[in-house]
Amino acid sequence: MMDPSLNPIMLSIAVLAMFALIWGGVRTLRTERTRGVLMLIAALVLLGNLLIWTV
């Protein structure tokens, strides 16, 4: 079982990863369309997970 005090740290890391995926996906869209779209989809999935964790 995880320590509940780690929850804010895990949420912060997930938010940073989501923003990194969005930034990288937008930049990659210009050259490799498929990879950029997949990165944006991964960011949306991570956003969904964040919304589930916080509710």
Secondary structure as a PSIPRED ss2 file (coil, helix, strand):
# PSIPRED VFORMAT (PSIPRED V4.0)

   1 M C   1.000  0.000  0.000
   2 M C   1.000  0.000  0.000
   3 D C   1.000  0.000  0.000
   4 P H   0.000  1.000  0.000
   5 S H   0.000  1.000  0.000
   6 L H   0.000  1.000  0.000
   7 N H   0.000  1.000  0.000
   8 P H   0.000  1.000  0.000
   9 I H   0.000  1.000  0.000
  10 M H   0.000  1.000  0.000
  11 L H   0.000  1.000  0.000
  12 S H   0.000  1.000  0.000
  13 I H   0.000  1.000  0.000
  14 A H   0.000  1.000  0.000
  15 V H   0.000  1.000  0.000
  16 L H   0.000  1.000  0.000
  17 A H   0.000  1.000  0.000
  18 M H   0.000  1.000  0.000
  19 F H   0.000  1.000  0.000
  20 A H   0.000  1.000  0.000
  21 L H   0.000  1.000  0.000
  22 I H   0.000  1.000  0.000
  23 W H   0.000  1.000  0.000
  24 G H   0.000  1.000  0.000
  25 G H   0.000  1.000  0.000
  26 V H   0.000  1.000  0.000
  27 R H   0.000  1.000  0.000
  28 T H   0.000  1.000  0.000
  29 L H   0.000  1.000  0.000
  30 R C   1.000  0.000  0.000
  31 T C   1.000  0.000  0.000
  32 E C   1.000  0.000  0.000
  33 R H   0.000  1.000  0.000
  34 T H   0.000  1.000  0.000
  35 R H   0.000  1.000  0.000
  36 G H   0.000  1.000  0.000
  37 V H   0.000  1.000  0.000
  38 L H   0.000  1.000  0.000
  39 M H   0.000  1.000  0.000
  40 L H   0.000  1.000  0.000
  41 I H   0.000  1.000  0.000
  42 A H   0.000  1.000  0.000
  43 A H   0.000  1.000  0.000
  44 L H   0.000  1.000  0.000
  45 V H   0.000  1.000  0.000
  46 L H   0.000  1.000  0.000
  47 L H   0.000  1.000  0.000
  48 G H   0.000  1.000  0.000
  49 N H   0.000  1.000  0.000
  50 L H   0.000  1.000  0.000
  51 L H   0.000  1.000  0.000
  52 I H   0.000  1.000  0.000
  53 W H   0.000  1.000  0.000
  54 T H   0.000  1.000  0.000
  55 V C   1.000  0.000  0.000
